[in-house]
């Protein structure tokens, strides 16, 4: 399935909710009025865009109307799509050039962290890169075994210790192995015990010190995995993690299972965190690098292809 169709499928529920409401509002007005702006803002907020971001979008639309870029409400949808694309643009490229480069992944249980790491590993492996995983979430029962299953599925190597081992020691050994085996990408899982911020902060700080010492000049990404189905709670979770971790970006999972895709706008506009990947399905290749222009287009345009049909074609 092409990237636009994958994004289109992933945003189907959001498009059927928020975008359909926007279309109905625009179709109900003969001219652009303050009432139209108010209705649009409400529709955006209901779509989990967030109050501040909804206001920003409407304010930008108002500026475009005042400039004469759009006069007919029926033409405003694509202007809104353009505003959204501009709002979420920037910082989405991973930019991993050094060999090795390292990705540290954090996130609470249930957000899809282990699955994300496995799919990310498979993506880089398919690009011809040598990938190694570090099972440094030693706190959660079965986390190591789950990551090992994903390593096998993706066809990549893994470094692991026993459950309860020092996560920083796992990262240390993974980096050593990655260097010695000429790996391109090192991906380290970590625990996401947000309810115990002090321990999490100390654990991450120790991991960062090891990365600084072992890979001082390597490109690195610190990615937070968030569950899109939790809507604005995902934004609040990101704020909490920003207090304890030096985040460089977000991975938004389970986008296909929710009408709350508007949360992407809030994360980028209000938290200034770029979205690096989005999860648009269960398949191993359904983790997609984030493309702002494709996201905006898929959010405001229908796609005819269903995921079920694509699955039939691929099997």
C-alpha positions in Angstrom: 0.0 0.0 0.0 1.4 3.4 -0.9 2.1 6.0 1.8 -0.9 8.2 1.0 -3.2 5.2 1.2 -1.7 4.1 4.5 -2.1 7.6 5.9 -5.6 7.7 4.5 -6.5 4.4 6.2 -4.9 5.5 9.5 -6.9 8.7 9.5 -10.2 7.2 8.4 -11.9 7.5 11.7 -10.6 11.1 12.3 -11.7 12.1 8.8 -15.2 10.6 9.4 -15.4 12.5 12.7 -13.6 15.9 12.8 -13.2 16.4 9.1 -16.7 15.5 8.2 -18.0 18.0 10.9 -15.8 20.7 9.3 -17.2 20.0 5.9 -20.8 20.1 7.2 -20.1 23.4 8.9 -18.5 25.0 5.8 -21.4 23.7 3.6 -24.0 25.3 5.9 -22.8 28.8 5.5 -23.2 31.1 2.4 -20.4 33.4 3.6 -17.6 33.5 6.1 -18.8 35.0 9.4 -17.8 35.0 13.1 -20.3 32.3 13.7 -18.5 30.1 11.1 -15.2 30.7 12.9 -16.8 29.7 16.3 -18.3 26.5 14.8 -15.0 25.6 13.2 -13.2 26.1 16.5 -15.7 23.9 18.3 -15.4 21.1 15.7 -11.6 21.2 16.0 -11.7 21.0 19.8 -14.1 18.1 19.6 -11.6 16.4 17.3 -9.0 16.4 20.1 -7.0 19.2 18.4 -6.9 21.1 21.7 -8.3 24.5 22.6 -5.1 26.5 22.0 -4.3 24.8 18.7 -7.9 25.1 17.5 -7.8 28.8 18.2 -4.5 29.1 16.3 -5.9 27.4 13.2 -9.0 29.6 13.2 -6.9 32.7 13.6 -4.7 31.7 10.7 -7.8 31.0 8.6 -9.1 34.5 9.5 -5.8 36.0 8.4 -6.0 34.2 5.0 -9.7 35.3 4.6 -8.7 38.9 5.4 -5.9 38.7 2.8 -8.5 37.6 0.2 -7.0 34.1 -0.2 -10.5 32.6 0.3 -14.0 34.1 0.2 -16.3 31.1 -0.3 -16.8 28.8 2.8 -16.8 25.8 0.4 -13.2 26.7 -0.6 -12.0 27.0 3.0 -11.4 23.3 3.6 -8.2 23.2 1.5 -7.0 26.4 3.1 -7.4 24.7 6.5 -5.5 21.7 5.2 -2.7 24.0 4.1 -2.6 25.7 7.5 -2.5 22.3 9.2 0.4 21.1 7.0 2.4 24.2 7.8 1.6 23.9 11.5 2.9 20.3 11.8 5.9 20.7 9.5 9.5 20.6 10.7 11.7 18.2 12.6 10.1 15.0 11.5 13.2 13.6 9.7 15.3 11.3 11.9 18.6 12.4 10.4 20.6 9.4 11.5 23.8 9.7 9.6 26.6 8.5 11.9 27.5 4.8 12.1 26.3 3.8 14.6 23.4 6.1 15.4 21.3 5.4 18.5 17.6 5.6 19.3 16.4 5.5 22.9 12.7 4.7 23.2 10.5 5.5 26.2 6.8 5.2 26.9 4.3 3.8 29.4 3.1 0.2 29.3 0.3 -0.3 26.8 1.3 2.5 24.5 2.9 0.2 21.9 6.5 0.8 22.8 7.8 -2.8 22.2 5.8 -3.1 19.0 7.1 0.2 17.7 10.7 -0.8 18.3 10.2 -4.1 16.4 8.6 -2.3 13.5 11.2 0.4 13.5 13.9 -2.3 13.4 12.2 -4.0 10.5 12.0 -0.8 8.6 15.7 0.0 8.9 16.6 -3.6 8.2 14.6 -3.4 4.9 16.7 -0.3 4.0 19.8 -2.5 4.2 20.9 -1.3 7.6 22.3 -3.5 10.3 20.2 -3.1 13.5 20.7 -4.2 17.0 18.2 -3.9 19.9 18.9 -3.4 23.6 16.3 -4.9 26.0 16.8 -2.3 28.7 13.2 -2.4 30.0 14.2 -4.9 32.6 11.6 -3.7 35.1 8.4 -5.0 33.4 7.7 -8.7 33.4 7.9 -10.3 29.9 9.2 -7.1 28.3 12.5 -8.8 27.4 10.7 -11.8 25.9 8.4 -9.6 23.9 11.3 -7.6 22.4 13.1 -10.9 21.6 10.1 -12.1 19.6 10.1 -8.8 17.6 13.8 -9.1 17.0 13.2 -12.5 15.5 10.4 -11.2 13.4 12.4 -8.3 12.1 15.5 -10.4 11.6 17.8 -8.3 13.8 20.2 -8.9 16.7 19.3 -8.3 20.4 21.3 -7.8 23.6 19.5 -8.8 26.8 20.2 -9.4 30.5 18.0 -11.0 33.1 14.8 -9.4 34.4 15.6 -6.8 37.1 19.1 -6.1 35.7 20.5 -2.6 35.6 19.0 -1.0 32.4 22.1 1.2 32.0 24.3 -2.0 31.9 22.1 -3.3 29.1 22.6 -0.1 27.1 26.3 -0.2 27.8 26.6 -3.8 26.4 24.3 -3.0 23.5 26.4 -0.1 22.4 29.5 -2.2 22.7 28.0 -4.9 20.6 26.7 -2.4 18.1 30.2 -0.9 17.7 31.9 -4.3 17.5 29.4 -5.7 15.0 29.5 -2.6 12.7 25.8 -1.9 13.3 24.2 1.1 11.7 21.4 1.6 14.1 21.2 0.8 17.9 17.7 0.9 19.4 17.3 0.7 23.1 14.1 -0.1 24.9 13.6 1.5 28.4 11.1 1.4 31.2 8.4 4.0 31.3 7.5 4.2 35.0 6.0 7.6 34.9 4.3 7.1 38.3 7.8 7.0 39.8 9.4 10.1 38.2 12.4 10.2 40.4 13.5 6.7 39.6 12.8 7.2 35.9 14.7 10.4 35.8 17.7 8.8 37.5 17.6 5.8 35.2 17.4 7.9 32.1 20.1 10.2 33.3 22.4 7.2 33.8 21.6 5.9 30.3 22.3 9.3 28.8 25.7 9.4 30.5 26.6 6.1 29.0 25.5 7.2 25.5 27.5 10.4 26.0 30.6 8.5 27.0 30.4 5.6 24.5 29.0 7.5 21.5 29.9 11.1 22.0 29.6 12.1 18.4 26.8 9.8 17.3 23.4 11.0 16.1 20.8 10.2 18.6 17.0 10.3 19.0 15.0 10.1 22.3 11.6 9.0 21.2 8.4 8.9 23.3 5.7 6.4 22.2 2.2 7.6 22.8 -1.2 5.9 22.3 -3.3 8.1 19.9 -6.5 6.6 21.3 -6.0 8.4 24.6 -6.4 11.8 22.8 -5.5 14.8 25.0 -4.3 12.4 27.7 -1.5 11.6 25.4 -0.6 15.3 25.3 -0.6 15.5 29.1 1.6 12.3 29.2 4.0 14.0 26.8 4.2 17.0 29.1 5.0 14.8 32.0 7.7 13.0 30.2 9.2 16.2 29.0 9.9 17.0 32.6 12.0 13.9 33.1 13.5 13.2 29.6 15.2 15.1 26.8 12.8 14.2 24.1 13.6 14.7 20.5 10.3 13.4 19.0 7.1 11.4 19.3 5.9 8.1 17.9 2.0 8.1 17.8 0.6 4.6 17.7 -2.9 3.1 17.0 -3.9 6.1 14.9 -6.1 3.8 12.8 -8.1 2.9 15.9 -9.2 6.3 16.9 -11.0 9.5 15.7 -8.6 11.5 17.8 -5.9 12.0 15.1 -6.1 15.8 15.7 -3.8 15.2 18.7 -0.9 15.3 16.3 -1.5 19.0 15.8 -1.5 19.7 19.5 1.7 17.8 20.1 3.6 19.8 17.4 2.0 23.2 17.9 1.9 23.4 21.7 4.6 21.1 22.8 6.9 21.9 19.9 7.7 18.2 19.6 8.0 16.8 16.1 6.1 13.6 15.3 8.6 11.1 13.8 6.5 8.1 13.1 2.8 7.1 13.2 1.3 3.7 13.6 -1.5 3.0 11.1 -2.2 -0.7 11.5 -1.0 -4.0 13.0 1.3 -5.1 10.2 5.0 -5.0 10.5 5.3 -2.3 7.8 2.4 -0.2 9.3 4.8 2.1 11.2 5.2 5.0 8.8 7.7 7.9 8.9 5.7 11.0 9.5 5.0 13.2 6.4 3.2 16.5 7.3 2.0 17.2 3.8 0.7 13.7 3.3 -0.9 13.7 6.8 -2.8 16.9 6.0 -3.9 15.7 2.6 -5.1 12.4 3.9 -6.9 14.1 6.8 -9.0 16.2 4.3 -9.3 13.9 1.3 -11.1 10.6 1.1 -9.3 7.5 -0.1 -11.2 4.6 -1.7 -8.8 1.8 -0.7 -9.7 -0.2 2.5 -7.1 -1.9 4.5 -9.0 -5.2 4.3 -8.8 -5.2 0.5 -5.1 -4.4 0.7 -4.6 -7.3 3.1 -6.3 -9.7 0.6 -4.1 -8.4 -2.2 -0.9 -8.8 -0.2 -1.5 -12.3 1.1 
